[in-house]
């Protein structure tokens, strides 16, 4: 069993790699290259299969077109994904976001039915999101339950809670109208859909919090090595708790937009699988489930990749049944491109061809 | 005598570094050959080439005269080259039997033959003179036994070369002696042993020849008689070692000043007996004791990383009601932990982010240091502590151990502390960095900082301390002031207490 393999002289490969000018390599190593490439690729395919995909028109005083549609539909997932990015950077995960949407939607429909002021309802909805985040954060940071299990509890129970709230006033999927909430969700400010303005404001707020205060550093240090962060005076518990609070709040924003859009509380299907899209967006954007880093720009691009894909499948005329499978294949390709191993292989392949 | 393994002309290039440059290395049967060098000299790379974990760019490996090109550690092991690394590569939750037979479990009628597997495991251990219950999980044994299990796993029946990378790093004196006996026994059976350690006295006790690497080149090879220790150290660091040892710090300057931190019969049940401790500006207090005597616990308790349940800690005479890392930091007390990897660095974060972490948490989350300020402080620290890093944005996890330790020191120092608590500040780092850190400790004390240094290296403590507290069995058993402190005195104090 111990036959030594006959030796051959070492291959000259690394020398060739060394000789390669580093500009292309540096570009290929930039963390946003693959997500952006994926997005461009999806859009190019769109341009080929459906002419006029990039057309943007003004219809009834507002912007219309596939690109606007991608942003429009991508806004709620982007909110959830940003919250998820915060949680994932702490080495956590929030599986309950879909259920938080269900609970928030149910509370909104119920309070509208009870006749609360719609401004109060707006605040109430945000508070419901925060309360859900507080619950998750309490389980994770104080009771030290593993995040996947801790958030699973609300994931499972949330939709039931939503249904029970509907029962409070005998409604099954009660519908409602609210000029304020629907204005936020489906209205427009000048040419621009209002929800895009709301989304942009939230993105800026999260960015300010993460990159213009020390919160981002603390998040990443807790995610990278919680013990070390604690010994350096970082209140790991508080940071963890805040991460889940932010996730809850961002999800509540998404819930307001989604619930107002559908005019109803539908706890069984609203926000279904949104946690998976959010996690995927974070990962496509370069985030690691092992925590330690947060990439807000990458996450937004991740959301756009997923949304562009969904929209293009719909506009391509492909039967909707194919949607999920095509999506899965494209996501797989993006993730393969991102893996360090594949990337190294691609880089060295390019280097060899050039050299 | 012909070499059992012979590496010639080995080169290995990593992006930006020539890790190995035309290196020659050979081991004869029945020989223990020490491979020495500072961190980054190329020891690990050479070992990885030898054991198939890395493919060399050039050069040949001959095993018993035949040229081999091991493609993986598994292939190398099958060829007869076994290796055991500092961090034991066993699965702690699995039984000893499974760990020893994993991947080549004996089968009978297609099913695993567990009794045969147990017999194999027992036989493998018996070759090392170890007799333990092979059904217990590996994790339930001491690190020393785990090390022996790892050696047993590395040695195929027809093994010819055994590589031991820092095998004694977590062993106490008795355990080390037992390991050496096993090494002598394996030597007698004609195996070639490659021994890597930063304990220089151990190298001289066990080795026949020494090869010294520096910056990827072999700078010397010779018998232990040909390379005495002073020559070895200067070969390793490439300059004459300035003799820092045993220049005692003078004691008279500090004893009169008021203590910054006072611990009054502070302790924690089942962990640490109550003790008294004063930390004064300009004074270095050493914590001496054997492994497990409570040094680390004392340091952590003083810092607030372990909560005390009796006594009182006062800072500037005011009792500290909720003593925690955060409150200590706010009061100007910082701590560099012993376990760099699990408690010290945040590996994915950059050198800059690691260095400013404590200062930033002292300032609070709202008052982010400007990027410019961060870069200035980092550049200052990199220069002051001589941290070897290509730039401040490199993830700390990619630096060598000594430089990681310096980054941790920088994290403490940049927050401008009055009290600095160091737990094993020089563990696992190379000779050059060691001397730099010792010098730094003295400079800090001279500037008026209070230091508490826990260390297993008595010489280090004797060099820096004004006062040494001796620990034994989780109790402070004696205090020796700097002037009268000697190795013998400390050992006597440990031995006398009972």
Contacts between the chains, C-beta under 8 A, distances in Angstrom:
chain1	res1	chain2	res2	distance
A	1	B	78	5.8
A	2	B	78	5.3
A	2	B	79	5.1
A	2	B	80	5.7
A	2	B	156	7.4
A	2	B	158	6.0
A	4	B	63	5.9
A	4	B	66	5.1
A	4	B	67	7.2
A	4	B	68	3.8
A	4	B	79	5.3
A	5	B	68	6.2
A	5	B	69	5.3
A	5	B	70	7.7
A	5	B	71	7.3
A	5	B	75	7.4
A	6	B	67	6.6
A	6	B	69	7.7
A	7	B	60	5.9
A	7	B	61	7.4
A	7	B	67	4.0
A	7	B	68	6.5
A	7	B	69	4.6
A	8	B	69	7.0
A	9	B	58	7.5
A	10	B	55	7.0
A	10	B	56	5.8
A	10	B	57	5.0
A	10	B	58	4.8
A	10	B	59	7.2
A	14	B	13	5.4
A	14	B	57	5.6
A	15	B	13	7.4
A	15	B	57	7.3
A	18	B	13	6.7
A	18	B	15	7.6
A	212	B	368	6.5
A	213	B	365	5.3
A	213	B	366	5.7
A	213	B	368	5.3
A	214	B	360	4.8
A	214	B	361	7.5
A	214	B	363	7.3
A	214	B	364	7.4
A	214	B	365	4.5
A	214	B	366	7.5
A	214	B	367	7.3
A	214	B	368	4.6
A	214	B	369	7.7
A	215	B	365	5.0
A	217	B	349	7.9
A	217	B	353	6.0
A	217	B	356	7.7
A	217	B	357	6.9
A	217	B	360	6.0
A	217	B	368	7.8
A	218	B	360	7.8
A	218	B	361	6.9
A	218	B	365	6.1
A	220	B	346	7.4
A	220	B	348	7.4
A	220	B	349	6.0
A	220	B	353	7.4
A	221	B	346	4.9
A	221	B	349	6.3
A	221	B	353	7.4
A	221	B	357	5.7
A	224	B	346	3.8
A	224	B	347	6.4
A	224	B	348	4.8
A	224	B	349	5.6
A	225	B	342	7.5
A	225	B	343	7.7
A	225	B	344	7.9
A	225	B	345	6.8
A	225	B	346	4.4
A	225	B	347	6.9
A	227	B	342	6.3
A	227	B	343	4.8
A	228	B	337	7.8
A	228	B	342	8.0
A	228	B	343	5.6
A	228	B	344	5.7
A	228	B	345	6.4
A	228	B	346	5.4
A	229	B	346	6.8
A	229	B	357	7.1
A	229	B	361	7.9
A	230	B	305	7.9
A	230	B	325	5.9
A	231	B	303	7.8
A	231	B	305	5.9
A	231	B	325	5.2
A	231	B	335	6.1
A	231	B	337	6.1
A	231	B	343	6.0
A	231	B	344	7.9
A	232	B	325	7.3
A	232	B	329	7.4
A	232	B	357	4.6
A	232	B	358	4.3
A	232	B	361	5.7
A	232	B	411	6.6
A	233	B	325	5.5
A	233	B	326	4.7
A	233	B	328	7.8
A	233	B	329	3.7
A	233	B	330	7.5
A	233	B	358	5.7
A	233	B	361	3.9
A	233	B	362	6.1
A	234	B	357	7.2
A	234	B	361	4.7
A	235	B	326	6.3
A	292	B	346	7.2
A	292	B	347	7.8
A	292	B	348	4.0
A	292	B	349	7.2
A	293	B	348	5.9
